[in-house]
Each structure stands twice: as C-alpha cells, then as structure tokens.
Amino acid sequence: MRIGVIAIQGNVEEHVDSLRAALKQAQIEADIIKIKHAGLVPSCDAIIIPGGESTTLGRFMEREGMAGEIRIAARSGIPIMGTCAGLVLLARNGDEQVEKTNQALLGLMDISINRNAFGRQKDSFESLIGFKGFEEPFRALFIRAPCITDHGKEVEILSIYNGVIVAARQKNLLALAFHPELTDDPRIHHYFLKMIG
C-alpha cells in the first residue's frame, strides 16, 4: 500500500507522523510518500491534502498538473482526505472569498464551503466534538478553519460544531475543517485507513 501526502505547504510532517503511528497500531505495512510534483499521484492507493493556504495550494496543484491527477484518482475510487485547506479544495462550490480570489477548486465533493468560517489565525481554538462512529468526543484543533454550509444528498455528515458542519464524507472523500494531525488522537487517521481497506 502507498499513501501520498501533498507536500506543497502546511502540516505535511505531522500528517506523515500521524499516519505512521496509525499504521503501526493497525499493524499495516505501507509506504508514505510526499508529493511535490505531478507523476506520483497515480501510483498511490490514498491521498491526503493537508492544511495550508488554500489559494496557493490550489494554484500550485493546477499549475503543476497534480490537480488533474487527483481528480482522476478520486473518480476512480481512491480515498482522499482533505483537512482545513484540503476541505476547501475538495469542494464543488466556494464562497465570495473563493470567487474574489479566483481560487481553483478540485470540485470533487458535493459541498459548499465558507472558507474562513471561524475567523483569523488569532481566533484559532480547540474543542471537543462528536464524530459519527466514535464513542468518545474528538479534541479538534481549528486554525483559520472553514466549514461546510451546504451539501448534496450523497454527503454523510460526520461532525457538527456550534450548528455548522465540520466533517463530512462522500463515498471515498473525507473532508475535515480541523487538524487531526496536530493531536495525539489517531482515530481520524484510523478511520481513513479503514476507507483504504
């Protein structure tokens, strides 16, 4: 098994470390590769799009040809997890900010988003949230986080915080407004590994 982490910016190392820990606990052998250019996505069994600055990430992925590869992978059933900026990029519809900055979205998930739903960097916070299928709440870290404002009928809501959707799944796509890789709770990465099978 080969899991790719898009390594343009954001919490790349933290995702790699969280994945390694989850794989070790699950006793699963896998290679984790950092993807910085086109040509590597097609060789992966799963992809993680980490947080970062979504406009920069989107533009770079389009320019380098990675976005097209991710779209093909997603449509062929490859599991993809997007966290924070990754959630924004997975969306089909953006908000006014996305339109104003002419942001490139992957357009894979039938969701609409609010790019800065929880304010600026200084407004970052953590909170216990319920997550579908988890017996205990998950301590979620929100950093300049987006949220999901609307969704199609194929989208399964996994978590709601303060009345807004912060985690959802559509078949092989998992979108999270928060940063599971910045906690020592491996359950989200275990959830993703189960999606890979």
C-alpha positions in Angstrom: 0.0 0.0 0.0 1.2 3.5 -0.8 -0.2 6.7 0.7 0.6 10.1 -0.7 0.6 13.4 1.2 0.5 16.5 -0.9 3.7 18.3 0.3 3.5 21.8 -1.1 2.9 23.5 2.3 1.0 23.0 5.5 1.3 20.3 8.1 2.9 17.7 5.9 5.3 16.1 8.5 2.5 16.0 11.1 0.3 14.0 8.7 3.2 11.7 7.9 3.9 11.1 11.7 0.2 10.6 12.4 -0.1 8.1 9.6 3.0 6.2 10.7 1.6 5.9 14.2 -1.8 4.7 13.0 -0.3 2.2 10.6 1.9 0.8 13.4 -1.1 0.5 15.7 -3.1 -1.2 13.0 -0.1 -3.4 12.1 -0.4 -2.4 8.4 2.6 -2.1 6.1 2.6 1.0 3.9 4.9 3.4 2.2 4.2 7.1 2.8 5.4 9.5 0.1 5.5 13.2 0.0 4.1 14.5 -3.3 5.7 17.7 -4.6 5.1 17.4 -8.3 3.0 15.6 -10.9 3.5 11.9 -11.7 3.3 10.5 -8.2 -0.5 10.6 -7.5 -1.3 7.8 -9.9 0.9 5.4 -8.0 -0.9 6.0 -4.7 -3.7 4.0 -3.0 -4.8 7.0 -1.0 -4.1 10.7 -0.8 -4.0 13.4 1.9 -4.4 17.1 1.1 -3.2 18.9 4.3 -4.0 22.4 5.6 -2.1 25.5 4.4 -3.2 28.4 2.3 -5.9 27.1 0.1 -5.5 29.7 -2.7 -1.7 29.0 -3.0 -2.2 25.2 -2.7 -5.0 25.2 -5.4 -3.0 27.3 -7.9 0.2 25.3 -7.5 -1.7 22.0 -7.9 -3.4 23.2 -11.0 -0.1 24.6 -12.5 1.9 21.5 -11.8 -0.7 19.1 -13.1 -1.4 17.5 -9.8 -5.0 18.7 -9.6 -5.9 16.7 -12.7 -4.3 13.6 -11.3 -6.1 14.0 -8.0 -9.5 14.4 -9.9 -8.8 11.2 -11.9 -7.8 9.3 -8.7 -10.9 10.5 -6.8 -13.2 9.4 -9.7 -11.6 6.0 -9.8 -12.4 5.5 -6.1 -9.0 6.3 -4.4 -9.7 7.5 -0.9 -8.8 11.2 -0.4 -8.7 13.1 2.9 -8.7 16.9 2.9 -8.0 18.8 6.2 -8.8 22.5 6.6 -7.5 24.0 3.2 -7.8 20.4 1.9 -11.6 20.5 2.7 -11.9 23.8 0.8 -10.1 22.4 -2.3 -12.3 19.2 -2.3 -15.5 21.4 -2.5 -17.6 21.9 -5.6 -18.7 25.4 -4.5 -16.8 28.1 -2.7 -18.0 31.3 -1.1 -17.5 35.0 -2.0 -13.8 34.9 -0.9 -13.1 31.9 -3.2 -14.8 33.7 -6.1 -13.0 37.0 -5.4 -9.5 35.4 -5.3 -10.5 33.2 -8.4 -9.5 30.2 -6.4 -9.1 26.9 -8.2 -11.2 24.1 -6.5 -10.9 20.4 -7.3 -14.8 20.3 -7.4 -15.0 16.7 -6.3 -17.3 16.8 -3.3 -20.9 17.9 -3.5 -20.4 20.6 -0.8 -20.4 24.4 -0.5 -18.0 26.0 1.9 -17.3 29.1 3.9 -13.5 29.5 3.7 -12.9 31.4 6.9 -15.9 30.3 9.0 -14.1 30.7 12.3 -12.1 33.9 11.8 -8.4 34.6 11.5 -5.3 32.8 12.8 -5.5 34.5 16.1 -9.1 33.1 16.5 -7.7 29.5 16.4 -9.1 27.2 19.2 -9.6 23.6 20.2 -12.8 21.9 21.3 -14.3 18.5 21.9 -16.6 17.5 19.1 -18.7 14.4 18.5 -17.7 12.4 15.4 -20.0 9.8 13.9 -18.9 6.3 14.9 -16.6 7.5 17.7 -17.7 6.6 21.3 -15.7 9.4 22.9 -15.5 13.0 21.6 -12.6 14.0 19.5 -10.4 17.0 20.5 -10.4 19.1 17.3 -8.0 21.9 16.6 -9.4 24.7 14.4 -6.9 27.0 12.8 -8.4 29.6 10.4 -10.9 26.9 9.7 -13.5 26.6 7.0 -16.9 24.9 7.4 -19.4 23.2 5.1 -22.5 25.4 4.5 -24.5 23.2 2.2 -24.3 19.6 0.8 -25.8 17.2 -1.6 -27.7 14.0 -0.6 -24.8 11.7 -1.1 -22.8 13.5 1.6 -22.7 12.0 5.0 -22.4 14.4 7.9 -19.8 13.2 10.4 -19.5 16.1 12.8 -21.3 19.3 13.6 -19.8 22.0 15.9 -21.9 25.0 17.1 -24.5 24.3 14.4 -22.1 24.1 11.4 -20.8 21.0 9.6 -17.1 20.5 10.3 -16.6 16.9 9.0 -18.3 15.0 6.1 -17.8 12.1 3.8 -18.9 11.4 0.3 -18.0 7.8 -0.7 -14.2 7.8 -1.0 -13.8 11.5 0.0 -13.3 12.7 3.6 -13.3 16.4 4.4 -12.4 17.9 7.8 -12.4 21.5 8.9 -10.0 20.8 11.7 -6.4 19.4 12.1 -6.4 15.8 13.3 -2.7 15.6 12.7 -2.0 18.2 15.4 -3.4 16.0 18.2 -2.1 12.7 19.6 -5.5 11.1 19.0 -5.0 8.7 16.0 -8.7 7.9 15.5 -9.3 10.0 12.4 -6.2 8.5 10.6 -7.5 5.0 11.6 -10.9 6.0 10.1 -9.1 7.0 6.9 -7.0 3.7 6.8 -10.3 1.8 7.0 -11.5 3.7 4.0 -8.5 2.5 2.1 -9.4 -1.1 3.1 
